[in-house]
Amino acid sequence: VYASEDCTGVIANVYYNAESNSFVGFCPTLNNGLPTIRQYQTDDFFQLEDWFDSVERSTLMNIYTIQHITDESKPPFLLSCFGTNNKINYVSVLQRWLFIYQQCYNRNIKLLGFSSDADSKYLKYRTDVPEIHIPKSWLFWFYIRQQYLFLCFQDSTHVGTKLRNRLLTHSTSLMMGSFPISIQDIESLIHNYSKIEHNLVVSDIYVKDKQNYKSCVKILSENVLRLLSKNKKRLELFVI
């Protein structure tokens, strides 16, 4: 399996949960990176009043999902979630990842790695822990060591949409090595080939939604790449 971590915004609100007999909505204290379970339980009104005055509300929900990678028919599922204010350092992130990995290992589940967005606390771990060293002879590439406890990557959805947005913008240029990548190559496909051949429309390359991953998948389809490969002047952009 593969795990993913991300945060999503929530309305900062506190309510009483009868099942757990606790108040939900306050930021939990982290113990070795793990949130304290049922921390805010009380029958004292003054204690509750003190929490409202001194404890921050959760403005984000930290979510962990699990994806089965050997059977594509199985959908991802929610592993856990907890409220947070995002005041978390990368040490607590690593502690949670190690805990999840160990729990999976104890249950004979192979957890290959974690993916996340480009938040600084995740980037810190991905650059420090893997000990990435760039050889002097490799100016534009990096190589990571061969053995890991688990892998850590920025998830493909964020990487794909960022590359797509960079490709679509007219204010900056996207380079592969020393070769420029231009949106004009995609535009020429739309105007010079039938939609049946590439399945693209103009809105796929001129969209306001920067998180439109569907158009990213369409741009990277095999049919589009096949048509682009016919342009001999752009063959240097293809990576085998």
C-alpha positions in Angstrom: 0.0 0.0 0.0 0.9 3.7 -0.3 -0.1 6.4 2.1 -0.8 10.1 1.5 -1.1 13.0 3.9 -2.7 16.4 3.3 -4.6 19.1 5.0 -8.0 20.6 4.1 -9.7 23.7 5.5 -12.6 23.3 8.0 -14.8 25.8 9.8 -13.3 26.5 13.3 -16.0 25.3 15.5 -16.3 23.3 18.8 -19.1 20.8 19.5 -19.8 18.1 22.0 -19.5 14.5 20.8 -21.7 12.2 22.9 -20.1 9.0 21.7 -16.6 9.9 23.0 -17.9 12.2 25.8 -15.5 14.9 24.7 -15.4 18.3 23.0 -14.2 18.3 19.4 -12.8 21.2 17.6 -9.9 22.3 19.8 -6.3 21.7 18.6 -5.1 18.4 20.2 -1.7 18.2 21.8 0.8 16.1 19.9 2.7 13.4 21.7 5.5 12.0 19.6 3.7 13.4 16.6 0.4 11.7 17.5 -2.7 13.6 18.6 -3.9 13.0 22.1 -7.0 10.9 22.1 -10.1 12.4 23.9 -8.0 15.1 25.4 -10.9 17.5 26.0 -13.2 15.7 28.4 -14.7 17.5 31.3 -17.8 18.0 33.5 -16.5 21.3 34.8 -18.0 24.4 33.1 -15.0 26.5 34.2 -12.6 24.1 32.7 -14.5 24.3 29.4 -14.5 28.1 29.6 -10.8 28.1 30.1 -10.3 25.9 27.0 -12.3 28.3 25.0 -10.2 31.2 26.2 -6.7 29.5 25.9 -6.8 26.7 23.4 -6.8 27.4 19.6 -9.5 26.0 17.4 -8.7 23.6 14.6 -8.8 25.4 11.2 -7.5 22.5 9.2 -8.1 18.7 9.1 -5.0 16.6 8.7 -6.0 13.6 6.7 -4.2 10.3 5.9 -5.4 8.0 3.1 -4.2 4.6 2.0 -4.1 3.4 -1.6 -3.8 -0.3 -2.5 -1.2 -0.4 -5.3 -1.4 -4.1 -6.4 -5.1 -3.9 -7.2 -6.2 -0.8 -9.1 -9.9 -1.7 -8.6 -9.7 -1.0 -4.9 -10.4 2.6 -4.1 -8.3 4.6 -1.6 -9.7 4.8 2.0 -9.4 7.2 4.9 -6.9 5.9 7.5 -7.2 8.7 10.1 -7.7 12.4 10.6 -7.3 15.0 13.3 -7.8 18.8 13.7 -4.8 21.1 13.6 -3.8 24.7 13.2 -0.8 23.7 10.9 1.7 24.7 13.6 3.6 21.4 13.0 7.3 20.8 12.4 8.7 18.1 10.2 9.9 16.1 13.2 6.3 15.4 14.3 5.5 14.5 10.6 8.4 11.9 10.7 7.2 10.5 14.0 3.7 9.9 12.6 5.1 8.3 9.5 7.3 6.0 11.5 4.4 5.1 13.7 2.1 4.3 10.8 4.8 2.3 9.1 5.4 0.2 12.3 1.7 -0.4 12.8 1.4 -1.6 9.2 4.5 -3.8 9.6 3.1 -5.4 12.8 0.0 -6.4 10.7 2.0 -7.8 7.9 1.2 -4.9 5.6 3.9 -3.5 3.4 3.8 0.3 3.3 6.0 1.5 0.5 6.0 5.2 1.2 4.2 8.5 1.8 3.2 11.3 -0.6 2.2 14.8 0.2 2.0 18.3 -1.2 4.9 20.9 -1.2 4.3 22.2 2.3 7.7 23.1 3.9 7.3 20.6 6.7 7.1 17.8 4.2 9.8 19.1 1.9 12.2 19.3 4.9 11.9 15.6 5.5 12.2 14.7 1.8 15.5 16.6 1.5 17.1 15.9 4.9 16.2 12.3 5.7 16.9 10.7 2.2 20.4 12.3 2.2 20.3 13.4 -1.4 23.7 14.1 -2.7 24.3 15.6 -6.1 27.5 14.5 -7.8 29.6 17.3 -9.2 29.4 15.7 -12.7 25.6 15.8 -12.6 24.6 19.4 -13.1 20.8 18.9 -13.5 20.1 15.5 -11.9 20.1 13.9 -8.5 20.4 10.3 -7.4 19.1 8.9 -4.1 20.5 5.9 -2.2 19.3 2.4 -3.1 17.7 1.3 0.2 15.0 3.1 2.2 12.7 2.2 5.1 10.0 3.9 3.0 9.8 6.4 0.1 8.7 10.0 0.3 7.5 11.9 -2.8 5.3 14.9 -3.6 2.2 13.3 -5.0 1.6 13.1 -8.7 -1.5 15.2 -8.6 0.3 18.2 -7.2 3.4 17.7 -9.5 1.2 17.2 -12.6 -0.9 20.3 -12.0 2.1 22.5 -11.2 3.8 21.4 -14.4 0.6 21.9 -16.3 0.1 25.4 -14.9 3.7 26.3 -15.7 3.2 25.1 -19.2 0.0 27.1 -19.7 1.3 30.4 -18.3 2.6 33.0 -20.7 4.7 34.9 -18.2 7.2 32.2 -17.5 9.0 29.5 -19.5 9.3 25.8 -18.8 12.6 24.1 -19.6 13.7 20.5 -19.9 17.5 20.7 -19.7 18.4 23.4 -22.2 15.3 22.9 -24.4 12.2 25.1 -24.0 8.7 23.6 -23.7 5.9 25.7 -25.2 2.2 25.6 -25.1 2.2 26.3 -28.8 3.0 22.7 -29.5 -0.3 21.7 -27.8 -2.2 24.5 -29.6 -1.0 23.3 -32.9 -2.4 19.8 -32.2 -5.8 21.2 -31.4 -5.9 23.3 -34.6 -4.3 20.9 -37.0 -5.7 17.5 -35.9 -9.1 16.1 -35.3 -10.4 16.0 -31.7 -10.9 12.2 -32.2 -7.1 11.9 -32.4 -6.1 13.8 -29.3 -9.4 14.4 -27.3 -8.3 17.9 -26.4 -10.3 21.1 -26.4 -9.2 24.7 -26.1 -10.5 24.9 -22.5 -7.9 22.2 -21.5 -5.1 24.7 -22.1 -6.9 27.9 -21.2 -8.5 27.1 -17.9 -8.9 29.2 -14.7 -9.0 26.2 -12.4 -5.3 25.6 -11.5 -6.2 22.3 -9.8 -7.9 20.8 -12.9 -6.1 17.5 -12.8 -8.4 16.0 -15.5 -7.0 18.3 -18.2 -3.5 17.4 -17.0 -4.2 13.8 -17.7 -5.6 14.6 -21.1 -2.5 16.6 -22.1 -0.3 13.7 -21.0 -2.3 11.0 -22.8 -0.6 8.5 -25.1 -2.5 9.9 -28.2 -1.2 13.5 -27.5 2.4 12.2 -27.0 2.2 10.2 -30.2 1.1 13.2 -32.2 3.8 15.4 -30.6 6.5 12.8 -31.5 5.7 13.4 -35.1 7.3 16.9 -34.8 10.9 16.1 -35.4 12.0 19.4 -34.1 10.6 18.6 -30.7 11.9 15.0 -30.3 14.6 16.1 -27.9 11.9 16.8 -25.3 10.9 13.2 -25.1 12.4 11.1 -22.2 12.4 7.3 -22.8 
